[in-house]
Amino acid sequence: MPESAAELDRFLHAIADPTRRRILEALKEKGGNSLGKDTGLCAFDIEQRVKLAQPTISHHMRILEKASVVLVSREGHWHWYRRNERLLSQMMRYLKKQL
């Protein structure tokens, strides 16, 4: 559950944008990434799936990361993104209770 109204607002803002929802959908895929990992995508993989330029992807990923909707790890020059399934589940349960 959100610890504050600001946390809930950041989450809702992050998922309100159709492009960010497309990114989250792409992050659900298993395998098929350019680094040979089982889960997650690098920024290049996301660019290829949602057909947007790198600066646009970076903008959206910062918003998703700030809201903790995605988790990021850095490997050299690569940013590796995956969904924060725990937070997504918690927020869905919270919203179902509240609405």
C-alpha positions as CSV (number, residue, x, y, z in Angstrom):
1,M,0.0,0.0,0.0
2,P,1.2,3.5,-0.6
3,E,2.9,5.1,2.3
4,S,1.7,8.6,1.3
5,A,-0.7,10.4,-1.0
6,A,2.4,11.6,-3.0
7,E,3.5,8.0,-3.6
8,L,0.1,7.1,-4.9
9,D,0.0,10.3,-7.1
10,R,3.4,9.4,-8.6
11,F,2.3,5.8,-9.3
12,L,-1.0,7.0,-11.0
13,H,0.8,9.6,-13.0
14,A,3.4,7.0,-14.2
15,I,0.8,4.6,-15.4
16,A,-1.6,7.2,-16.8
17,D,0.4,7.8,-20.0
18,P,-0.3,5.3,-22.9
19,T,3.4,5.2,-23.9
20,R,4.5,4.2,-20.4
21,R,1.8,1.5,-20.3
22,R,3.2,0.2,-23.6
23,I,6.6,0.1,-22.0
24,L,5.3,-1.8,-19.0
25,E,3.6,-4.2,-21.4
26,A,6.9,-4.7,-23.2
27,L,8.7,-5.4,-19.9
28,K,6.3,-8.3,-19.2
29,E,8.0,-10.3,-22.0
30,K,10.2,-13.2,-21.0
31,G,13.5,-13.5,-22.9
32,G,14.2,-12.0,-26.3
33,N,16.4,-9.2,-25.1
34,S,19.7,-8.1,-26.7
35,L,21.8,-9.2,-23.7
36,G,20.5,-12.7,-23.5
37,K,18.9,-12.4,-20.0
38,D,15.7,-14.1,-19.0
39,T,13.8,-11.1,-17.7
40,G,14.0,-7.3,-18.2
41,L,15.0,-5.1,-21.1
42,C,17.7,-2.6,-21.8
43,A,16.8,0.8,-23.2
44,F,17.7,-0.3,-26.7
45,D,15.3,-3.2,-26.4
46,I,12.5,-0.9,-25.2
47,E,13.2,1.5,-28.1
48,Q,12.8,-1.3,-30.6
49,R,9.5,-2.5,-29.1
50,V,7.7,0.8,-28.7
51,K,9.3,2.5,-31.8
52,L,10.4,5.7,-30.1
53,A,13.7,7.6,-30.0
54,Q,16.2,7.1,-27.2
55,P,15.6,10.5,-25.5
56,T,11.9,9.9,-25.4
57,I,12.4,6.4,-23.9
58,S,14.8,7.9,-21.3
59,H,12.2,10.5,-20.3
60,H,9.5,7.9,-19.8
61,M,11.9,5.5,-18.0
62,R,12.9,8.3,-15.5
63,I,9.2,8.8,-14.6
64,L,8.6,5.1,-14.2
65,E,11.8,4.8,-12.1
66,K,10.9,7.7,-9.9
67,A,7.5,6.2,-9.2
68,S,9.3,2.8,-8.5
69,V,7.2,1.1,-11.1
70,V,10.4,-0.1,-12.7
71,L,13.6,-1.3,-11.2
72,V,16.8,-0.4,-12.9
73,S,20.3,-1.9,-12.6
74,R,23.3,-0.6,-14.4
75,E,25.8,-2.9,-16.1
76,G,28.6,-0.8,-17.6
77,H,26.9,1.6,-20.0
78,W,23.7,-0.4,-20.0
79,H,20.6,0.4,-18.0
80,W,18.7,-2.8,-17.4
81,Y,14.9,-2.3,-16.6
82,R,12.4,-4.7,-15.2
83,R,8.9,-4.2,-13.7
84,N,8.5,-3.9,-10.0
85,E,5.9,-6.6,-9.7
86,R,5.6,-6.3,-6.0
87,L,4.7,-2.6,-6.1
88,L,2.3,-3.2,-9.0
89,S,0.5,-5.9,-7.1
90,Q,0.3,-3.8,-3.9
91,M,-1.1,-0.8,-5.8
92,M,-3.7,-2.9,-7.6
93,R,-4.9,-4.4,-4.3
94,Y,-5.0,-1.0,-2.7
95,L,-7.0,0.5,-5.6
96,K,-9.4,-2.4,-5.6
97,K,-10.1,-1.8,-1.9
98,Q,-10.4,2.0,-2.3
99,L,-12.6,2.1,-5.4
